[in-house]
């Protein structure tokens, strides 16, 4: 007779437990500064909604692997994933993501920059909301440039960058003229060298999907990069990605850094950067061929179709990518530290227009053209990637071969021959050739 209330009590406890679980969102994200900053405000979201949040914060290459495995197998580990312009249209087309076509009127989806909304949509439907958007640009030490007797143009060439890097390098003072990504990973060093190759006239594939690593343009790109980094780059650059170079620049160990525009707020923040008061900005370099080496990207929040809490996930996405969130960060940390590159209204705001890197960031975003990313025509969309499902696997392997060159383990010629063989085999197997 005494078992019944115990069972009832146990069932009630289980029901409460399940309810609590249903109101806890698990979010996978990248360990970039703006994402870390967002996590610091999560308690306010929980206070407003009653929905708890558990974060899984991962290094970029690991994040890509984890979320790709989970969503392709319908693993259901995450309620929200941080993904980008490469994954979103492909996964949306596969039915792996929940459409974001019913966001609230107050959210104002029409305020998202067209470059970002377009890259995060499939067939006109938004499948991920941009937390921040970016291109890439040059961040440089104005004091070191002046000491070298040089003046940075607003739109420099690669030849000028190489010359300036050599002039600013001071090995005795542990100052490298230039810091660039060499880390393996299609979205790490692979993204940088691909964007750079566009300005050298190179392509991943020709119009018949034939890989192009056996061309003079790719040889010129890789040889120039290796020569410049050997002469003026930091030791061990083969393992440096975004975060490693950010740390080097903030410590005063880089004369120039060409990377994501979103880094501007971190290199100019006196709390984090020892060179905050002497940072200038310029467009990514070109070679006079009509294409600059700037990419286009957004780190965005998406809902995997396997989640059990679509409504809660949408609430969080609206909160984290809203105008109100931007205002909250501005109020607490200043306009220079708000997530950039996502909303039209931000760049119309006089307070933000006064931020020293705002104009250069917007110009870099608007001049990146994912539909015409290269000098010669290509069959793919994407500036620092080709928007086909096979690209991530191919580019990961190719980037590993390139990093082996940077580490002195093989020659440029050997790496390009391997890249050509890898890409050709994979494209033939996939039926493109």
N, C-alpha and C positions, 0 to 999 in steps of 0.2 A: 504493500500500500504506500510505502514511503518512496518507492522508485519513481512514481508518476511526476511529482513536482520537480524531482531532480532532473528528469528527462525534459520536462517543460522548460526548466531553467536553462538547461544546456542548449536546447533549441533556440531559446530567446537570445542567449549569448552568441550563438553562431549567426543568427540573423543580424544582430548588431554588428558583428565582425564583418559580415559580407557587405553591409551597408557602408561601413567605414572604408572598406577596400574600394567600393564603387566610387567613393569621393576622394580617392587619391590618384592623381595623375602621375605616371612615370614618363619622364621626358629625357630623351637622349640628345646631347648637345656637344658642341665642339669647345675645346678649352681656350677659346679666344677671349680677349679682354672684355668686349661688350657683352658676351654671354655670361661671363663670371659676374659682371656688374648687375645683369638682370637677376641673377640668382639672389643677390643681396636684397632685392625688392620683393621677393616672392611672398614673404610673410604678409605684405599688404594685400596681395591677391587673395590669400587664404582668409584674411580677416574680412575682406569684402564679400567673399563667395562661400566660405566654409569648405572649400576644396583644398586639400593638402597636395603638395607637390614633392615628388622624389626625383632627384636629378641623377642622371648617369652622364658624367662629364668625361669626355675622351679626347685623346690626341687625334688630329684630323684623319690620318690614315686609318687608325683603329675605328673611329666613328663610322667612316664610310663602309668598312668591312662589316661591322656589327649590324648596322641598319639595313644594309643590302641583303645580308644573310637572313635577317629576321623577316623582312617584308616579302622576300621572294619565297620563303617557306611558310608564310603565314604564321610565324612564331608567336606573335602577340605579346612580346615583351614590353612594348612601348605604346603609350597612348598618343604621344607626339614625338616626331622626329625632326631634327635639324638637318635639312638637306638643301640642295642648291638647284641651279638652273639646268645642270646636266640631268639629274635624276628626275626632277619633277614632271616634265612632259612625258618622258618614257613611262614612268610608273603610273601617271594619270591615265595614259592610253591603255595600260594593262589592267586598269580597274583596281590597282593596289592602294589608291589614295581616296579619301573622302573629298568630294568636290566642295569648294568654299564659295558656292554661288548663292548662299543665303545669309551672308553676314549682315549684321544690323545696319539700319540706315544711319545711325549715329556713328558707326565705324567709318563710313565714307570710303568704300573701296575704290571709288573713282579718283581719289586723291593719290593713289599709288602711282609712282612714276611709270609711264608707259613702257619704258625699257625693262623695268622690273616685272610689271604685270605680264608683259608679253612672254618673258623668259620663264615665267612660273605658271604658264597656262598650257592647256592642250585643247585644240578646237574651240578656242575662245572662252574656256572655263578655267577659272583660277583654282589651282590645286595646292598652293602653298602661299602663305603670306610672308612678305619679306620683313625680317627683323631689322636687317640693314642691307643696303646695296653698296656695291663698290666697283670701281675700275682699278687701274694701277697707275702710279705716277712716281716721279722722282722726289724723294725727300733728301735734302742735303744740308751740310753744315755751312752756313754762310760765312762763318769766321775762317774756316779752313779754305774755302774757295777764295776768299779775299787774300789770305796769306799766300796762296799759290799764284796770285796775280791774274786770276781768271774771273769772268763774270758769266753766271749761268744764264743761257737764253731761256725764254719761256717755252720754246719748242726745240730742244737740242737734237743733234745727230748722235749716232753711236760713236763716231770718230771723236767728237768732242768729249763724250763721257769717258772714253778710254784714256784720252789725254789728261782730263781732269783727275781721273782716278789715280793715275801714275804720279801726278803732281802733288796730290794730297796725301799720298802714302808716306808714313813715317814709321818704319819698323821698330826703331829704337823707342818710340813713344807708344807703341802698340796701337797705332792708328792705321787702319786699312782704308785705302782710297774708295773702295766699293764693297758692299755686302749684298750678295744675291743668293737666291735659293739654289741649293744643289741636292737637296734631300730627295731620295727616291719616293715615288708616289705620283699618280697622275694629277692630283690636285695640289701637290707641293711643288717640287722642282719641275715636274712635268708641265704644270700650268705655266710657269715662268718661261721655260725654254720654248714652248709652243707659241706663246704670245710674241716672244722675241723673234722667232723664226718667221712669223708673218711679215715683220718689217724687213727681213732679208729676202723676201720673195719666195719663201718655202711654203710647202703644203704637206698635210698628212697624206692626202689622197688626191689623185687627179680626177677628172670628170668621169672616168670609168672605174673609179674606186681602186685604182692600182696604187699601192704605197709608193711614196716619193723620197724615201731616205737615201736612195742611190743617186741623188741629184747634187749639183754644185751648190745650190742654195742651202741645203741642209749642212753640207760640209763647211760652207762659209759661216753659217750660224754657230755651229759647235766649235769650230776652230777659234773664232773671234771670242766666244765666251770663255773658253779654256785659257787662251792667251791673256785675256784681261784679268781673269780671276787669279791666275798663277802670278801675274805681275803685281796685282794690287788688292787681291782679296784676302780674307782671313784664313789662317791654317784650318784644315778640316772642314772647308766649306761644303764638301760632299755630303755632310750630314746636317747641314743647316737648313731649316725651313723658316716659316713665318715667325714663329715665336723665338727661335734662336737668334735670328737677325734683329728682331725687335729689341731683344735684350742687349745685343752688341751695340746697336745704335744709341740706345738710352744710356749706355755706359760711356759714350763718347769714343767708341772704337771704330766707327765707320764715317768716312767722309760723305758717302752717298749710299742710299738704299733705294732700289726700285722695287716697289711692292704695293700691296693693297692700299687704296686711298684711306681705308678705315683706320690705318695705323697712325694717321696724322694726329688724332686726338691724344694718343699715348706718347708720341715723341715730343709733343709740345706741352705736356702736363708736368709742371715743376715738381710735383709730388713723386713722379716716377722717373723723370728724364733729367740727367745731368746737363743736357745741352738744350733744354727747352727754349731758352731765349735766343738761340742762334740756328733756327731751322727754317729753310726756304723750300719752295715747292715749284716743280716744273712738270710739263707734260712728259710722258714716256717717250723715249728716243725713237727716231726713224732713220732710214737710210736714203731718203729722197725718192722712195718708190711709191709713195702715196698711202702707206700703212704705218701707223705707229705701233709700238709694242705694248699697248694697253689692252687689258682684258675686260670682261664684263661678268659680274657674279653677284649673287645675293645669297646670304645665309638666311634661310626661310624656315618657317614652322609649318609642318604638314601632319595630317592625321592618317595613320595607316588604317586601311579598311577593316583590319582585325580587332580594333579597339572595342571595348565594351562601354565606353563612355564618350560618345561623339559629342554630346551636348557640353559636357564639362571641358572637353578638349577645345571646342570652339570658343567657349568662354575665355579660356586662357589665351588662346591665339589672339582674340580681339583685344584682350587686356595688354598683352606684351607688344603688340605691333600697332597700338593706337596712337592718336595724337596726344591723348592724356598721358600716356607713358612718357612720351618725349618731353612734355611739359614738366612732368614729375622729376625726370633726370636733370633737366635744365635748372629747375628750382633748387635742387640739392647739390648739383655738381658743376653747373655752368653749361652754357650752350655748346661749348667746344666738345663736351663729352656725351652729347646725345647720340643715339644710333643714326648714322647718316645714310643718305642715298636711297631712301625708300619712298618718301612722300613729297609731292609737289609743294604742299603748303610750307614745308620746312625751308625750302629755298626761296619762298616768297616772304619769309619772316625777316624783317630788318635786323632783329637781334641775332639771327643766325648768319645773315649776310655779312655781319661784321667779323665773323670767325675767319682767321687768315687763310685757311685752306678750303673754305666752302666753295668758292668760285672754281678753283682748279679741280676739285673733286667732281663737281657737276659737269664741267666741260669734258673731263675724261670719260665720264659715264656716257654722255650724249654723243661723243665721237666714236665710241666703240660700236662696231657694226657686225653683229653675229650673223646676219644674212649675207654679208659680203666681207668675210674676215681676211681674205688673202689678196695678193696682187693678181694672181691668175685665178680663173674660176674654179670653184670646188662644188661637189654635190652635197655638202653637209652644212649644217647650221652650227654656229658656235665659234667663239674667238679663241679660247685656250683649250677647247675640246671639240670633238666632233660628236654631234648629238645622235649617236647610234648606240644600241645596247652593247655592242662588242667593244666599244672604245675603251671603257674602263679597264678591262682585262688586258687589252693590247698595250695601252699606254702605261699601265703599271709595270709591265715587263720592259718596255722601251726605256722608261725612266730609270729603271735599275741598271740597264746597260750604260746609260749616260752617266749615272752617278759613279759607276766603276771607272769611267774615264776621269772624272773629277778627282777620284781617289788615287789615280796613277796606276790603276790595275790593268788598263788596256788602252789602245790608241783610239783616236776619233774614227779612223777608218774601220777598225774592228767593230766598234760599237754601232756604226751606221749600217754595216753589213749585217750584223745580227738583228738590228731593228727592222731592216728590210725583210729579212727571212721570217722573223716573228710575225710581222704585220701581214705579209703575203700568205703565210700558212693559215692564219686565223681568218682572213677575209675570204680565202678560197673555201675553207671549211664552212663558213657562214653563208656561202652562196652569192657573194657580191661579185666574184670574178669567174 
